[in-house]
Amino acid sequence: MRFDYFTNDTERSLAPFFSPRMLDITFACIWILGLLLMILWPLKSPSHFIEEYRVPLLFPGIFVAALIINSYVNLRCGRGEMSRDDFIARLERKKVITLEEEHEYFSYGLVESLLHTLFLLLLTLPLLIVSATISGISLPVFAKALSILFTTSLLCRLFGFLMYLFYGRWSKLGYLWTRMFFIFSIFSTGFFAGSLNPILLIYSLHRGGEIPSGFPMSAYSLYIMIVACGIILLTLANQAIVRRTMHKERST
């Protein structure tokens, strides 16, 4: 199996892990979370929160910020927006078949998406651990919040790639669809389906309560199940389109 997506910073790779632009964006995200951690850091002692039966807001603040940042970055990575965006780059990339389209999606593009999503999450893990520790979050709750963050980010990654396959890198329609999906899945669901909103789910984990799901399962289980189904469907769609592209290239 080839791992060109680690370092291949050419027009044939959508989001190489260690390209200069990707590294700049990655470390900028870490700086933002670090700054937010300092801003939300509780000024009062832990005993004060215990006496008032409250917990610091560090956990939901950092996790929600990481959710929004990681999901948006992965959405852009999936659509190939981390490559150079100038006139020369557009000329170079015109009619170029990317490595993600040149290999079977199951063995290349999907592996790339899983590894990169996990890599971006691991870089923020120390900050997430600090926020959970200071807020007194238990290990099971921490694991649930991590799973929400990872699955949501991966879903955005796969949807971004699907829009790339449909519309290409510089299509305004593809840009619009990806942003609408991001706003809908991260924010809009909170107004009519709280059990399907990742931000509200993280806040409910912080409060120790449950959002009514309307089903014989918890809101967390329902969310993970639906997002997992979405990931599977997007994976199958991406595989089908990539395979069709490969067949066209071989027949020409």
C-alpha positions, -999 to +999 in steps of 0.1 A: +000+000+000+013+034-009+014+063+016+020+092-008-005+113+012+021+118+040+045+140+020+034+143-016+028+181-019+019+182-056-013+188-075-020+151-074-025+149-037-056+165-020-043+170+016-008+157+023-003+154+061+030+172+063+028+198+035+038+233+046+002+247+043-013+217+061+012+220+089+006+258+092-032+251+095-027+223+119-005+242+143-028+273+140-057+251+152-036+239+182-027+275+191-064+285+190-073+257+213-044+265+236-054+301+238-090+291+245-078+268+272-061+297+289-092+320+286-115+294+300-091+282+327-110+285+361-097+312+383-112+297+415-100+267+433-117+233+427-131+233+463-151+264+453-169+245+425-174+215+448-191+237+474-214+252+448-221+219+431-208+232+398-180+221+374-157+243+353-168+250+318-134+240+305-145+206+292-174+216+270-156+248+258-125+230+246-143+199+232-169+220+213-141+242+199-121+211+189-152+196+173-159+227+152-123+232+142-115+195+134-147+190+115-142+221+094-105+213+087-114+177+077-142+190+054-117+212+036-092+184+034-117+160+019-125+186-008-089+193-015-089+229-003-055+225+014-036+227-019-023+259-034-051+282-047-037+304-073-040+307-111-009+287-117-021+259-094-054+258-112-037+254-145-015+226-131-044+208-116-068+210-145-077+176-158-052+160-133-063+127-118-054+127-081-039+098-062-072+095-043-090+089-076-062+066-090-064+040-063-092+019-049-109+040-023-111+013+003-074+008+003-062+043-002-086+072+002-105+057+031-073+048+049-060+083+043-091+099+057-091+076+088-054+082+095-055+120+089-086+124+110-070+104+138-038+123+135-055+157+138-074+144+168-042+131+185-025+164+182-052+181+203-055+152+227-032+167+254-055+198+255-086+177+256-072+156+285-063+187+305-098+202+300-115+169+311-092+165+341-098+200+354-135+196+349-136+163+367-148+143+338-148+106+342-130+083+317-162+068+301-176+103+295-143+114+281-143+084+257-178+092+246-169+128+238-138+117+219-159+093+198-183+121+190-154+143+179-138+116+158-169+103+140-182+138+133-149+149+118-146+117+097-182+122+084-173+158+073-141+144+057-159+118+036-186+143+026-160+168+015-144+142-007-177+132-022-183+169-032-148+169-047-157+139-068-190+155-080-179+191-085-141+193-084-119+216-063-129+251-074-166+247-080-188+272-062-216+247-060-193+222-043-181+249-019-218+258-011-228+222-005-200+215+019-206+246+039-244+239+041-236+204+053-212+217+079-237+242+092-266+217+092-247+189+109-229+209+135-253+237+143-288+236+127-297+202+141-297+217+176-329+236+168-351+207+158-332+175+167-311+180+199-303+143+201-285+145+167-265+176+175-229+169+186-225+202+205-256+196+226-245+160+232-211+171+245-228+197+267-251+170+281-221+148+289-207+177+308-239+182+327-243+145+334-278+144+319-294+129+289-311+145+259-345+127+252-340+108+219-375+095+214-361+060+209-353+031+232-317+041+233-297+070+246-291+101+225-254+093+224-260+058+211-285+071+185-261+098+173-232+074+169-254+049+151-267+075+126-233+090+120-218+055+115-245+048+089-237+081+072-200+072+072-207+038+056-230+053+030-205+080+021-177+054+019-197+032-005-206+062-026-170+074-028-158+039-036-183+036-065-174+069-080-136+063-077-139+029-093-159+043-122-133+070-127-106+043-127-124+022-153-128+053-175-091+060-173-082+025-182-106+024-212-092+056-227 
